[in-house]
Amino acid sequence: MSLITDLSKSRYCKGFQCPKMLWLDHFKPEEAENVLSETVMENGNLVGDLARSYFGEYSLVDFSYDKSEMTAKTQKFIDAGAENIAEAAFMTDGLYCAVDILHKNGDGWDIVEVKSSTHLTDIYIEDMSFQYYVLKNCGINVKRVFNMHLNAFYVKSGELDLKGLFKMEDCTEQAAANYDRVAETIGAIRDYISVEAEPERDIDTYCEKPYECAYKKYCGRHLPEHSVFDLAGMQAKTKYKHYHNGIVSYEDLLANAKQIKLSAKHRRQMEAILNNAPDEVDKPKINEFLGTLTYPLYHLDFETYQQPVPEFDGISPYQQIPFQYSLHIEHEDGTLEHREFLAKEGTDPRRALAEQLVNDIPKGVCSLAFNMSFEKTVIKRLAETFPDLADALMDIHGNMHDLMIPFKEQSYYSAAMQGSYSIKYVLPALYPDDPELDYHNLEGVHNGSEASAAFAEMTSHTPEEIAEIRANLLKYCGLDTYAMVKVLRKLKEAVR
Ligand code: SF4
């Protein structure tokens, strides 16, 4: 297999994070697992396309697999006196980059790198430093280097205002200061990936940041079945520190518990797994929690989605927009009623959702959510947006209880929860092998991310497909609150 030492800016950034990623991309791509969601990529494309108009008219270098065609077209635009060139392509000595926007600045040019996130990160600076290096080596007079990203504080009001939506950060100094180091990094990456025999490289924090690596499973294949990386709630840098000190397995960790100041929760997690311990129940604590609930009890769960570029007035980039809820009303004798809301696709869902919610949940009743801080934030935001409904919404907010508490406080503890108190671990631990509560058995939508993506892109489907997606969303969200009913039942059984 021939070796590829050409570097585009994305390959450079990958190699900067860890050169072995490039080596594996070339020699063992089948070992990669998919970690970047389609939604993230689509958001990037959407924002990138919109940003092109920031400076007004622009000339676009169309994508071509033949990079020399793109560089020739860029040169043609430069010669013709273009003021703004989108996807301006440059190539020198096996290095290639396409600048999101090349903006004319007097007798030179500004590099503008567009990102769909709401803040500047170190890897973006590295990305821009590479572009600066390539353009300088192509003889371009680079005046300034900017990172253009979304402004988290922008609130849409009427027509989209690109100057308000985007924030420009001047990164010229950092990009220029990195020039010599970029040259060294390019050399080091090329040396690394030029070797045909698989190079040694131990796992470290660079496997997590700035992007989670797709080869983690492959590079971590030497780890024992239960390792420090399975400990819930421990910082990644602490896990890697223990790993590099040879404290890897649960047995290693317990043997060194005092020296590494292992928390009681982590010790409990490991001992429960190693001893195959039965579930532990703190009856007084669970009774105390159950005593705070009154009936009828309203089990509530929202689904939300985010728009990088807000479509509706009063929305900021990436603000959580509730579009669906499920409500199971549980009476004291155990009977259930179900209510639900799912917004019409392509519309601003907030008002209709808020109106139905305050109709479905009367004032003064007790509601329940799993990890209620999320539901409470959504309700509070709705109350701020619709002052006429604020009273009723804040009543729900004030009367909400959190079903996560008995698990977070470890009043109910099962080894199968693996030290976690998220519903993803709690539910299968309480109801193993129950097909009725198994999200894998659902069609199309199996988790919150899939629900958000399904709603966000629903308008691009046919009416038949939309009907199917809506049915899937209703089933998914309905299961969320039904699962809460079942979890509560298990708590009641445990103290009986
Ligand atoms: S898992 Fe870690 S060591 Fe392996 S390629 Fe990825 S970043 Fe490099």
Boltz pocket constraint, residues with backbone or C-beta under 6 A from the ligand:
constraints:
  - pocket:
      binder: B
      contacts: [[A, 17], [A, 18], [A, 19], [A, 20], [A, 21], [A, 24], [A, 201], [A, 202], [A, 203], [A, 204], [A, 206], [A, 207], [A, 208], [A, 213], [A, 214], [A, 215], [A, 216], [A, 217], [A, 219], [A, 220]]
      max_distance: 6.0
